[in-house]
Amino acid sequence: MRSREEDKEKQRFLEETEASLKDYRETGLYLDNDDVMAWMDTWGADELTGPPPWRKRSSPH
């Protein structure tokens, strides 16, 4: 059985997810997974790169 704290955490997660989806639908902006993974591969390296660029979907959903 889940605790009250777990239920609250799940609810916060769902609210953040819904807000993120709403933002994506309104702006079309997203981070490409391959870009993020390539950026993360530089973490701890001598030459850390900057964060990946935002991309914009090409057609509305």
Secondary structure, 3 states (H helix, E strand, C coil): CCCHHHHHHHHHHHHHHHHHHHHHHHHCEECCHHHHHHHHHCCCCCCCCCCCCCEECCCCC
